[in-house]
Amino acid sequence: MNVAYRCIASSADDFGTLERLGRVRDPYAVPRERLIHMSSTASQTASRADHLDGLTRDELVGLYRTMLLSRRLDDKEIQLRNQSLIFFQISGAGHEAIQVAAGAVLRPGYDWFYPHYRDRALCLMLGVTPYDMLLQAVGARDDPASHGRQMPSHWSSPELHIVSGSSATGTQCVQAVGAAEAGRLYERLEDIEDRATRFHDDEVVYVALGDGATSEGEFWESLNTACNARLPVVYVVQDNGYAISVPVEVQTPGGSISRLLESFPHLKLAHVDGTDIVQSLGAMRQAVAYARARKGPALVHAEVTRPYSHSLSDDERLYKSEQEREAEQKRDPLTRFSTLLRTEAQVTEAELTSLAAEIDRELAEAVERALAAPKPERHTAALHVYSPEIDPTSAVFERDAEPEGKPDTMVALINRTLKDEMTANPRMVVFGQDVADCSRPETLASVRGKGGVFKVTHGLQRTHGGERVFNAPLAEANIVGRAIGMATRGIKPVVEIQFFDYIWPAMMQIRNELTMLRYRSGNTFKCPVVIRAPIGGYLRGGAPYHSQSGESIFAHCPGLRIAFPSQATDAAGLLRTAIRCDDPVLFLEHKHLYRQTYNRGEYPGPEYAIPFGRAAVRRAGTHVVVVTWGALVRRTLLAAQQAAKEDLSVMVLDLRTLIPYDWQAIAEAVARTSRIIVAHEDQLTCGFGAEIAARVADELFAYLDAPVRRVAALDTPVAYAPELEEEILPQAADVLRAIRDVVKY
């Protein structure tokens, strides 16, 4: 049975004030049997003094010390920001009680943590020191969280299992679900040799967010998966009533996120006063115990305060009334806890004063050290965008083919590569929409199996089991975010986005999370996910939403590798490199090329790989080089054959990968031919060809005897009618026309 703690005011007067401000709801809006009332009137607070959640006097003082340390550290950073000694500050003030309660119950280096940027007190409880936090605030070289790459209050520690966070709100929720799934995979996949060192059978994953972030789609997507799979995720919604200036009743229907979640299966709910240390401890103990017992996820909705503005870039007086601010001050968790210590734990005022002085001395020393700490050297700015250990462009990935069988399609060779890599790597999992053969095990034996809308993953589930090959919800951010969480813990996810046209809901996860985790953590975390995505048009009927290209957009994501094969054998070799390299890879598979006869090839064997950044000369020539990739390779070859009849010698260079691309091969081809055309399916404006053309003009101008020419799609969506599609997408005739124009210039 779900539990809801509903009384969240410190006195009857405060309750009335808060209710008028829209912060408290009628507790009888849900069935009374689902409520446990923890009243906080003065007399009833005294009645619980005998147990105080079982804590000793010293333990209570220790919790209070961390809360006060967190607040004083916020105050010190505000002072440093006002002195222009640090450059950003965001406070955890008002959230301290629920955070130290979480830290008291959870285990650093055992459980996993996805905190949000107000979780200062939690991270202090887990073992991050004030000096560590100040190193991040001043942007020091030795900042253990990011080495000067990430702004303050973005905690990170591999040793403590605090995963480096971004500033995007809500994205961490699906990653936390993926981290919980990784633990379950290690528990169940016995072929992983070191699995016993990578999980605990009662570990939980903590994820925190504010009330505003509950409006994000990834929060709801994460709950869907956590509840369906009964994962041990503990959500803590720290509800201070505002998302910057937007009040909770504008964000959330009815003003209460926990009320909205009461029908979610297997989800344990607690709604508590997060400024009350005893209530907070009780709620966190029950939530964590529920998750450790593998009953499902839990969510603690903690009503907290925000006595300071959202950040130093904000002024809450512009939108909060004085009455509301005064009501918040009455609920300050430090004031309430210090009163409790004096009245119920026999802590004297002199002891509290001495404790505060001790903290101030500690912080003064930490500030002095942090301000003197060296800053990052300028030459390190570009470090850790990609893996410094594994280079997919190196000769390590240059493996000879050992062909076997008859020539087969790109679909068949990708499928075979996936099967072989799953055999070679027991940590590899494959998931996405419709990728499994059948989600219902009892039905699998009686059906042929789906295996993807293009059959690329057909048979993988039968071969490697439903724990490693499984379907995902219709939610692209869910797929990529969960993969990030799994990869952070060493699982190798190879996920499928069913159509490139629908990758856009995952863009926040790709741009701000997947590609930045290594860099923002200073190479202490990584997430080498492979995202497979069928792309492109030339389908006859694909229309605007099944024909899109857009690879150039993802080339603007530092940290991401992009492969785009045009032939079956290349697809096998490049996919193996993508899976075995240590960076995230977007692996683009052109739908039109899946089952063509002209690009078939023999399976090159289970070790064949192609280094990234190695172009292939598909046709030699001396008059002009056409640089291309994907479906335009075939159209360019047809144009080159036609040009040969006119005594025009055309080199065709297939890039095969875009990030990185083979600049040396391009430069050598331009030096040989003095003319270059770049042909691609994506639209002309801001297509990837523009990057190549600009660089050629910049660095190879002396070799050119003609302007750089581009052949690409019109700047319009791809239409449904075949006549319009043919007009919009570049054809062989367009490439031939460009060849003639450039050669005769």
Protein Blocks (a to p, Z undefined) as FASTA:
>chain_A
ZZddfbfcfbfklmmmmmmnopaccfklpcfklpccddfbfklmmmmmmnnnopafklmm
mmmmmmmmmmmmmmmmmmmmmnopafbdcdfehjlmmmmmmmmmmcghkaccdddfklmm
mmmmnopafklmmmmmnopaklmklnopacehiacdfklopacddfbehjlmmmmmmmmm
mmmmmmmmmmlmklmmmccfkbccdddddfklmmpmklmmmmmmmmmnopabddddddeh
iahjacfklmpghhiaklmmmmpghiacddddfkbmklmmmmmmmmmmmmmnonaccddd
dddddfbcfblmbcfklmpcfklmmmmmmmomklmmmmmmmmmnopafklmmmmmmmmmm
mmmmmmmmmmmpccddfklmmgokbcfkbcckbmklmccdddedjdddfklmmmmmmmmm
mmmmmkbccddehkamblblklmmmpgbjniaklmmgoklmmnojklgccddddfklmmm
mmmmmmmnopacddddfblklmmmmmmmmmmmmmmmmmmnnopaccddcddddedehkoo
nammlmcgcklmmmmmghiacdddfbfklmmmmmmmmmmmcbdcdddddfklmmpcklgc
cdebjkbccdehiacdfbgcfkbccddehjllmmmmmmmmmmmmnopacddddekpabdc
dfklmmmmmmmnopacdddfbdfehpaklmmmmmmmmmmmmmpcbdcdddddddddddfb
lklmmmmpccfklmmmmmmmmmmZZ
